[in-house]
Amino acid sequence: MTNNPQPFRILVPCDYSEASRQALDACAKFEWHVPVEVFILTVDDPMRAAGAFAESHLAEWLNAFPATMQVRLLQERGRFVTVVLDAVATQGIDLVVVGTRGARGWEGVFMGSHAERIVRVSPVPVLAIQRSPRFAGLRNIVVPIDIDRDPAEMQAFLTELGEWFSGRFYLLYINTDPAVTRQAASELLAAYDRKLGLSNCVNAVVHAEDVVDEILKYASLVGADMIAMGTLGDPDPAHMFRPSIAADVVNHGRIPVLAYPLRHRRSIAS
């Protein structure tokens, strides 16, 4: 991740909530290996209250950023997700870092979280932060694998991910077809792994019907520090409420989740 002539542009949406503080804190403390430019987007959403944290806290949160990091403030008013997507397009954003508290109660049933909805439609990678993580300690990264996807897409995703984090990848294939034996599923995953041509990977096969639940269970089992998964991010608002495994993992996970649109092609590697 060196010799990149353009700063890596990161957008951190802020609605003055505790989840926003989590995202800002994580972005400020992560040891980025390329020059970064951070855009902090404050959103005055008429449909939501600002929450327990008032606007006055923003200045305090900004103090966490090192003086050497470029930080720009953007102020917009409108529906949160729409404003975020507009900023992604107009500012040439490479990564969105967003905090999430997950869905809770009836709000979770009908609305989901900001992070969950952004993951569904973002055309660029989204790093969802459930709590302030220790990025320096990322060692185990669970990567759910869809063996029906083009290996070249996943290879690009995992290669770039390897430039971000030096941890071990746990390639997880969840087989939902009872007609496929465990041995057959393991052979399918092994063949897919060979096509990826990556090192430092551990393969795992789980047979289950509930994919989201098994991803979360397996991540807990191996002590994962992050879940990273490809998505089909599409900014079309009509897709806001379509089924999304990645969005559900973000909404119910307890560790950072990186959702990476497989059509995303800009590489921050040298």
C-alpha positions in Angstrom: 0.0 0.0 0.0 2.7 2.5 -1.0 3.5 4.9 -3.8 -0.2 5.7 -4.4 -0.2 9.2 -5.9 -3.7 10.0 -4.7 -4.8 10.1 -1.1 -7.2 7.3 0.0 -10.5 9.1 0.6 -12.5 8.0 3.6 -16.0 9.1 4.4 -17.3 9.0 8.0 -20.9 9.9 8.3 -21.9 11.6 11.6 -25.3 12.1 13.1 -23.8 12.9 16.5 -24.7 9.5 17.9 -22.6 7.1 19.9 -22.3 5.0 16.8 -20.8 7.9 15.0 -18.3 8.4 17.8 -17.3 4.7 17.4 -16.6 5.2 13.7 -14.6 8.4 14.1 -12.6 6.9 16.9 -11.8 3.8 14.8 -10.8 5.9 11.8 -8.6 8.1 13.8 -6.7 5.3 15.5 -6.2 2.9 12.6 -2.7 2.9 11.2 -3.3 3.7 7.6 -0.4 2.7 5.3 -1.2 5.3 2.6 -1.9 9.0 2.7 -5.5 9.4 3.6 -8.0 12.2 3.4 -10.9 11.9 5.8 -14.3 13.5 5.1 -16.5 13.8 8.1 -20.0 14.3 6.9 -22.5 15.7 9.5 -26.0 14.9 8.5 -29.0 16.8 9.8 -31.7 14.2 9.2 -35.2 15.7 9.6 -36.6 12.2 10.2 -34.4 11.4 13.2 -33.4 13.2 16.4 -29.7 13.8 17.0 -29.6 11.4 20.0 -28.0 11.7 23.4 -24.8 13.3 22.0 -25.2 16.9 21.0 -23.4 18.7 18.2 -21.0 20.2 20.7 -19.3 16.8 21.1 -18.0 16.7 17.6 -15.1 19.1 18.3 -14.1 16.8 21.2 -14.2 13.7 18.9 -12.1 15.4 16.3 -9.3 15.8 18.8 -8.7 12.1 18.4 -7.4 12.5 14.9 -3.6 13.0 14.6 -2.5 16.4 13.4 -0.8 14.8 10.3 -4.1 13.4 9.0 -6.1 15.5 6.5 -9.6 16.0 7.9 -12.4 17.9 6.1 -15.8 18.7 7.4 -18.9 18.5 5.2 -22.3 19.6 6.4 -25.5 18.5 4.7 -29.2 18.2 5.5 -31.5 15.4 4.2 -32.2 11.7 4.6 -29.1 10.1 6.0 -28.4 7.3 3.5 -29.2 9.5 0.5 -26.8 12.2 1.7 -24.1 9.6 2.2 -24.5 8.2 -1.3 -24.4 11.7 -2.8 -21.1 12.5 -0.9 -19.6 9.2 -2.0 -20.2 10.2 -5.6 -19.3 13.9 -5.4 -16.2 13.5 -3.3 -14.7 10.4 -5.0 -14.8 8.4 -1.8 -12.9 5.0 -1.6 -14.2 3.7 1.7 -17.1 4.5 4.1 -16.5 4.0 7.8 -19.8 3.9 9.7 -20.7 3.0 13.2 -23.6 0.8 14.1 -25.4 -0.2 17.2 -27.4 -2.9 15.3 -31.1 -3.1 15.0 -33.0 -2.9 18.3 -36.7 -3.6 18.9 -39.4 -2.4 16.5 -37.0 0.2 15.0 -34.8 -2.7 14.0 -37.6 -4.7 12.5 -38.9 -1.8 10.3 -35.9 0.5 9.8 -32.7 -1.4 10.4 -29.6 0.6 11.1 -27.9 3.3 9.0 -24.9 1.0 8.5 -27.1 -1.9 7.4 -28.9 0.2 4.8 -25.7 1.8 3.5 -24.1 -1.6 3.0 -27.1 -2.6 0.9 -26.6 0.1 -1.7 -23.0 1.5 -1.4 -21.0 1.3 -4.6 -17.7 1.4 -2.5 -16.5 -0.7 0.5 -18.1 -0.1 3.8 -16.4 -0.8 7.1 -19.1 -1.1 9.8 -17.9 -0.6 13.4 -20.0 -2.1 16.2 -17.6 -0.9 18.9 -14.2 0.7 19.0 -11.9 -2.1 17.8 -8.1 -2.6 18.2 -7.1 -2.6 14.5 -3.5 -3.3 15.4 -4.6 -6.6 16.8 -6.5 -7.9 13.7 -5.3 -11.5 13.3 -8.3 -13.6 12.3 -10.5 -12.5 9.5 -13.5 -14.6 8.5 -14.3 -14.5 4.8 -17.6 -16.1 3.8 -17.2 -17.6 0.3 -19.8 -18.0 -2.4 -18.3 -20.6 -4.7 -20.7 -19.6 -7.4 -18.9 -16.3 -7.7 -16.1 -15.7 -10.2 -12.9 -16.5 -8.4 -11.2 -13.5 -10.1 -13.6 -11.2 -8.3 -12.9 -12.8 -4.9 -9.2 -12.8 -5.6 -9.2 -9.1 -6.3 -11.1 -8.5 -3.1 -8.9 -10.7 -0.9 -5.7 -9.4 -2.5 -6.7 -5.8 -1.6 -7.9 -6.9 1.8 -4.4 -8.5 2.4 -2.9 -5.0 1.7 -5.1 -3.6 4.4 -4.7 -6.2 7.1 -2.0 -8.9 7.6 -4.2 -11.4 9.5 -5.1 -14.9 8.6 -8.1 -15.5 6.3 -10.7 -18.1 7.3 -12.5 -19.0 4.1 -15.9 -20.1 5.2 -18.3 -22.0 2.9 -21.8 -22.6 4.3 -23.5 -25.3 2.4 -27.3 -25.1 2.5 -27.9 -28.0 0.1 -28.5 -31.3 2.1 -27.8 -33.3 -1.0 -24.1 -32.2 -1.0 -22.0 -34.2 1.4 -19.4 -32.7 3.7 -16.6 -34.3 1.7 -18.0 -32.9 -1.5 -18.4 -29.5 0.0 -14.8 -29.5 1.3 -13.6 -30.5 -2.2 -15.5 -27.7 -3.8 -14.0 -25.2 -1.3 -10.5 -26.6 -1.8 -10.8 -26.3 -5.6 -12.0 -22.7 -5.2 -9.2 -21.9 -2.8 -6.6 -23.2 -5.4 -8.1 -20.8 -8.0 -7.7 -17.9 -5.6 -4.0 -18.8 -5.2 -3.7 -17.1 -1.9 -1.5 -18.1 1.1 -2.2 -17.9 4.8 -5.8 -19.2 4.5 -7.8 -21.7 6.5 -10.7 -23.5 4.9 -13.9 -24.4 6.8 -17.2 -25.9 5.7 -20.4 -25.7 7.7 -23.7 -27.3 6.8 -26.7 -25.1 7.8 -29.8 -23.4 6.6 -29.3 -20.0 8.4 -26.3 -18.5 6.7 -26.1 -15.3 8.7 -26.4 -17.1 12.0 -23.6 -19.6 11.0 -21.3 -16.8 9.9 -21.7 -15.1 13.3 -21.3 -18.4 15.2 -18.2 -19.4 13.3 -16.6 -16.0 13.8 -17.1 -16.4 17.5 -15.7 -19.9 17.4 -12.4 -18.9 15.9 -12.2 -15.6 17.8 -12.4 -13.5 14.7 -11.4 -9.9 14.8 -13.3 -9.0 11.6 -15.8 -10.4 9.1 -15.1 -9.5 5.5 -17.5 -10.3 2.7 -18.2 -9.5 -0.9 -21.5 -7.8 -1.8 -23.3 -6.6 -4.9 -23.6 -3.0 -3.8 -26.0 -1.1 -6.0 -26.9 2.6 -5.3 -30.4 2.1 -6.8 -32.8 3.0 -4.0 -35.2 0.3 -5.3 -32.7 -2.2 -3.8 -32.7 -0.7 -0.3 -34.8 -3.4 1.2 -33.8 -6.4 -0.9 -32.4 -9.4 1.0 -28.7 -9.0 1.9 -26.6 -11.4 3.9 -23.9 -8.8 4.4 -26.4 -6.2 5.7 -27.8 -8.7 8.1 -24.4 -9.7 9.4 -23.6 -6.0 9.9 -26.9 -5.5 11.8 -26.4 -8.4 14.1 -22.6 -8.8 14.4 -20.5 -7.7 17.4 -17.2 -7.2 15.5 -16.2 -5.0 12.6 -17.6 -6.1 9.2 -16.1 -5.0 5.9 -18.5 -5.2 3.1 -16.8 -5.0 -0.3 -18.8 -4.6 -3.6 -17.3 -7.2 -6.0 -17.7 -4.7 -8.8 -15.5 -2.2 -7.0 -12.2 -2.1 -8.9 -10.2 0.8 -7.6 -7.1 -0.7 -5.9 -5.2 1.2 -3.2 -2.3 -1.2 -3.6 0.8 0.1 -5.3 
